[in-house]
Amino acid sequence: MELVELLLCDEALAVVVPIVVYWAYCGLHVALGQSMYMDKYRLHPSTHEDSKNYVSKRQVITTVLKQQLVQLVMAAMVFKLTGGRRTTTTTTTTYYDWWTAASQIAVAMIWYDLWQYAWHRALHANRFLYRNMHSWHHRLVVPYVFGALYGHPVEGFVVDTIGGMLAFLVSGMSPQASVVFFSLCTVKVIDNHCGLSLPPVEYLLSSFWNSAAHHDVHHQLRGGHHNYSQLFFVFWDRIFGTYMPYVIENRPAGDGGAMLQVRAPGLDYRQTKKSI
């Protein structure tokens, strides 16, 4: 009985659930991506995932699993060091508890987003850091869902693991709230790498909410020093002058799908069109 309670405590769920969500949500994306109805929203032909990327899917999956193992160990250590808040999922909550949790998650989202933007920009600005670490992630010229967390182990540890743990501590959220927060982060990073330009996001939320199209610009050659926003909000790029505007157009007749056209100042639009 004690073992069951330990497995159901919020600390255990906060460590394990985001990893389960990652692979389950990736699987859902892959399954939906097989539908011909999704082809018109695809930013790149699916064949480009193998032909244009510089790392195999097997290497990507292995690296992501190693990073998740590190995240699991680190999360367990943080929860142990900040112990005394262990609760089970049967804990009764009030309206005030829900409001408090929502406020803490909002604080964590903003703080974690800024942390990731700052580090992401620094990794591009410093040639040594880019060549030796961040270039790993850019081996995926055409992003896909289960490569969302692919990158150099040190970068993953600093940017994702340490950043996430600090977001947990800065916001003061409970382990119970962290289950929701880290699961939300997991879903969002996958969506940003799914390669699908979905109309509800692009047409209604794109002015402030990150999307696959916004992040896809960053992965292309002419967008590498722009659109650094990582997870939730794109206003960091607008505030700090790193936003590259883009439009989404239909591919030529017979080709199907969508394609990005960046509108960078000083660039020949026709040349830019060919590079995407």
C-alpha positions as CSV (number, residue, x, y, z in Angstrom):
1,M,0.0,0.0,0.0
2,E,2.8,2.4,0.8
3,L,4.4,1.6,-2.5
4,V,1.2,2.5,-4.4
5,E,0.9,5.8,-2.5
6,L,4.6,6.6,-3.3
7,L,3.9,6.0,-7.0
8,L,0.8,8.1,-6.9
9,C,2.3,11.0,-5.1
10,D,2.6,14.3,-7.0
11,E,6.4,14.3,-7.0
12,A,6.4,10.9,-8.8
13,L,3.8,12.0,-11.3
14,A,5.6,15.3,-11.9
15,V,8.7,13.4,-12.9
16,V,7.1,10.6,-15.0
17,V,4.0,12.2,-16.6
18,P,5.8,14.7,-18.9
19,I,7.9,11.9,-20.3
20,V,4.8,9.7,-20.9
21,V,3.1,12.8,-22.4
22,Y,6.1,13.4,-24.7
23,W,6.0,10.0,-26.4
24,A,2.2,9.6,-26.3
25,Y,1.7,13.0,-27.9
26,C,4.4,12.4,-30.5
27,G,2.7,9.1,-31.3
28,L,-0.6,11.0,-31.8
29,H,1.0,13.5,-34.1
30,V,2.6,10.8,-36.2
31,A,-0.7,8.9,-36.4
32,L,-2.6,12.1,-37.5
33,G,0.2,13.0,-39.8
34,Q,-0.5,9.9,-41.9
35,S,-3.9,11.3,-42.9
36,M,-4.1,12.9,-46.3
37,Y,-6.3,15.6,-44.8
38,M,-3.2,16.9,-42.9
39,D,-1.1,17.2,-46.1
40,K,-2.3,20.7,-46.9
41,Y,-1.0,22.0,-43.6
42,R,2.4,20.4,-43.9
43,L,5.3,22.9,-44.2
44,H,7.6,20.4,-45.7
45,P,7.1,17.1,-47.6
46,S,7.4,14.2,-45.2
47,T,10.3,12.8,-47.3
48,H,12.4,15.8,-46.4
49,E,12.6,14.5,-42.8
50,D,15.2,12.0,-44.0
51,S,16.6,13.6,-47.1
52,K,17.4,17.1,-45.7
53,N,18.3,16.3,-42.1
54,Y,21.9,15.5,-41.0
55,V,21.1,13.0,-38.2
56,S,19.1,9.7,-38.3
57,K,15.9,9.3,-36.4
58,R,17.5,6.5,-34.4
59,Q,20.2,8.9,-33.1
60,V,17.5,11.5,-32.4
61,I,15.4,9.0,-30.3
62,T,18.5,7.7,-28.4
63,T,19.6,11.3,-27.5
64,V,16.1,12.4,-26.4
65,L,15.8,9.3,-24.1
66,K,19.2,10.1,-22.5
67,Q,18.1,13.7,-21.9
68,Q,14.8,12.6,-20.4
69,L,16.7,10.2,-18.0
70,V,18.8,13.2,-16.8
71,Q,15.6,15.3,-16.4
72,L,14.0,12.5,-14.4
73,V,17.0,12.2,-12.0
74,M,17.2,16.0,-11.6
75,A,13.5,16.4,-10.9
76,A,13.6,13.7,-8.3
77,M,16.6,15.4,-6.6
78,V,14.8,18.8,-6.6
79,F,11.6,17.3,-5.2
80,K,13.6,15.5,-2.5
81,L,15.5,18.7,-1.5
82,T,12.3,20.7,-1.4
83,G,10.4,18.0,0.4
84,G,7.5,18.3,2.8
85,R,4.9,19.1,0.1
86,R,4.1,15.5,-0.9
87,T,0.4,15.0,-1.5
88,T,-1.6,12.4,-3.3
89,T,-3.9,12.9,-6.3
90,T,-6.9,12.5,-4.0
91,T,-6.3,15.8,-2.3
92,T,-9.3,18.1,-2.2
93,T,-8.8,21.5,-3.8
94,T,-10.8,24.7,-3.6
95,Y,-11.3,27.6,-6.0
96,Y,-8.5,29.5,-4.3
97,D,-6.2,26.5,-4.8
98,W,-7.0,26.4,-8.5
99,W,-6.4,30.2,-8.8
100,T,-3.1,30.0,-7.0
101,A,-1.9,27.1,-9.1
102,A,-2.9,28.9,-12.3
103,S,-1.1,32.1,-11.2
104,Q,2.0,30.1,-10.4
105,I,1.9,28.3,-13.7
106,A,1.6,31.7,-15.5
107,V,4.6,33.0,-13.7
108,A,6.6,29.8,-14.5
109,M,5.6,30.1,-18.2
110,I,6.9,33.7,-18.5
111,W,10.1,33.1,-16.5
112,Y,10.9,29.8,-18.3
113,D,10.1,31.3,-21.7
114,L,12.5,34.3,-21.1
115,W,15.2,31.9,-19.8
116,Q,15.0,29.8,-23.0
117,Y,14.9,32.9,-25.2
118,A,18.0,34.3,-23.6
119,W,20.0,31.1,-23.7
120,H,18.8,30.3,-27.3
121,R,20.0,33.7,-28.5
122,A,23.3,33.3,-26.6
123,L,23.9,29.9,-28.2
124,H,23.6,31.5,-31.6
125,A,25.6,34.6,-30.8
126,N,28.6,32.8,-29.5
127,R,30.4,30.9,-32.3
128,F,32.0,28.4,-29.9
129,L,28.7,27.5,-28.2
130,Y,26.9,27.2,-31.5
131,R,29.5,25.0,-33.2
132,N,30.0,22.7,-30.2
133,M,26.5,22.5,-28.8
134,H,23.5,24.2,-30.4
135,S,24.5,23.0,-33.9
136,W,23.3,19.6,-32.8
137,H,19.7,20.8,-32.8
138,H,20.0,22.5,-36.2
139,R,21.0,19.2,-37.7
140,L,17.2,18.9,-38.0
141,V,16.7,21.4,-40.9
142,V,13.2,20.0,-41.2
143,P,11.9,19.6,-37.6
144,Y,9.6,16.7,-36.6
145,V,7.8,15.9,-33.4
146,F,10.0,13.4,-31.6
147,G,13.1,15.5,-32.4
148,A,11.7,18.4,-30.4
149,L,14.1,17.8,-27.5
150,Y,17.0,16.6,-29.6
151,G,20.2,18.5,-28.9
152,H,23.5,18.5,-27.1
153,P,23.3,16.9,-23.6
154,V,24.9,20.0,-22.0
155,E,22.5,22.4,-23.7
156,G,19.6,20.2,-22.7
157,F,20.8,20.1,-19.1
158,V,21.3,23.9,-18.8
159,V,18.4,25.2,-21.0
160,D,15.7,22.7,-20.4
161,T,16.5,20.8,-17.1
162,I,18.0,23.6,-15.0
163,G,15.6,26.1,-16.5
164,G,12.6,24.0,-15.7
165,M,13.7,23.3,-12.2
166,L,14.3,27.1,-11.6
167,A,10.9,27.9,-13.0
168,F,9.4,25.4,-10.5
169,L,11.3,27.1,-7.6
170,V,10.8,30.7,-8.8
171,S,7.0,30.3,-9.2
172,G,6.6,28.5,-5.9
173,M,4.3,26.0,-7.4
174,S,3.4,22.7,-5.8
175,P,4.4,19.3,-7.3
176,Q,0.8,18.9,-8.2
177,A,0.8,22.1,-10.3
178,S,4.1,21.1,-11.8
179,V,2.6,18.1,-13.3
180,V,0.3,20.4,-15.4
181,F,3.1,22.9,-16.1
182,F,5.7,20.4,-17.4
183,S,3.1,18.5,-19.4
184,L,2.1,21.8,-21.0
185,C,5.7,22.6,-21.8
186,T,6.0,19.1,-23.3
187,V,3.0,19.5,-25.5
188,K,4.1,23.0,-26.6
189,V,7.6,22.1,-27.6
190,I,6.2,19.2,-29.7
191,D,3.6,21.5,-31.4
192,N,6.4,23.9,-32.3
193,H,8.3,21.2,-34.1
194,C,5.4,19.3,-35.7
195,G,5.8,21.0,-39.1
196,L,2.1,21.7,-39.4
197,S,0.7,25.1,-40.0
198,L,-2.7,24.8,-38.3
199,P,-5.1,27.7,-39.1
200,P,-6.5,28.2,-35.6
201,V,-3.0,29.0,-34.3
202,E,-1.7,30.9,-37.2
203,Y,-4.6,33.1,-37.9
204,L,-5.9,33.8,-34.4
205,L,-2.9,33.5,-32.0
206,S,0.2,34.0,-34.1
207,S,0.7,37.6,-32.8
208,F,1.7,36.4,-29.4
209,W,1.6,32.5,-29.3
210,N,4.4,30.5,-30.7
211,S,3.7,28.0,-33.5
212,A,5.4,25.5,-35.8
213,A,5.6,28.1,-38.6
214,H,7.3,30.7,-36.3
215,H,9.9,28.2,-35.2
216,D,10.3,26.7,-38.6
217,V,11.6,30.0,-39.9
218,H,14.4,29.8,-37.3
219,H,15.4,26.3,-38.6
220,Q,15.8,27.5,-42.2
221,L,19.1,29.0,-43.4
222,R,17.9,32.6,-43.6
223,G,16.1,32.5,-40.3
224,G,18.9,31.2,-38.1
225,H,19.5,34.5,-36.3
226,H,15.8,35.3,-35.9
227,N,12.7,33.9,-34.2
228,Y,14.5,32.6,-31.1
229,S,11.3,32.2,-29.0
230,Q,11.2,28.6,-27.9
231,L,8.0,27.6,-26.1
232,F,5.0,29.8,-25.5
233,F,5.3,33.5,-26.5
234,V,6.7,35.2,-29.6
235,F,6.7,38.7,-28.1
236,W,10.3,38.2,-26.9
237,D,11.4,38.4,-30.5
238,R,9.4,41.5,-31.1
239,I,10.6,43.2,-27.9
240,F,14.3,42.4,-28.6
241,G,14.3,43.0,-32.4
242,T,14.8,39.4,-33.5
243,Y,11.5,38.8,-35.2
244,M,11.5,37.8,-38.8
245,P,8.0,38.2,-40.5
246,Y,6.7,35.5,-42.7
247,V,3.7,34.4,-44.7
248,I,2.3,31.0,-45.4
249,E,1.4,30.1,-48.9
250,N,0.2,27.1,-50.8
251,R,2.7,25.0,-52.6
252,P,2.6,24.9,-56.4
253,A,-0.3,22.9,-58.0
254,G,0.4,19.2,-57.8
255,D,2.9,19.6,-55.0
256,G,0.4,20.0,-52.2
257,G,0.9,21.4,-48.7
258,A,2.0,24.8,-47.4
259,M,5.3,26.7,-47.5
260,L,6.9,29.6,-45.7
261,Q,8.0,32.8,-47.3
262,V,10.1,35.0,-45.0
263,R,9.8,38.8,-45.5
264,A,13.2,40.0,-44.1
265,P,14.2,43.6,-44.7
266,G,16.9,43.9,-47.3
267,L,16.5,40.4,-48.8
268,D,15.4,39.7,-52.3
269,Y,12.0,38.1,-51.9
270,R,12.5,35.9,-55.0
271,Q,15.8,34.5,-53.6
272,T,14.3,34.1,-50.2
273,K,11.4,32.1,-51.7
274,K,13.8,29.6,-53.3
275,S,15.7,29.0,-50.0
276,I,12.7,27.9,-48.0
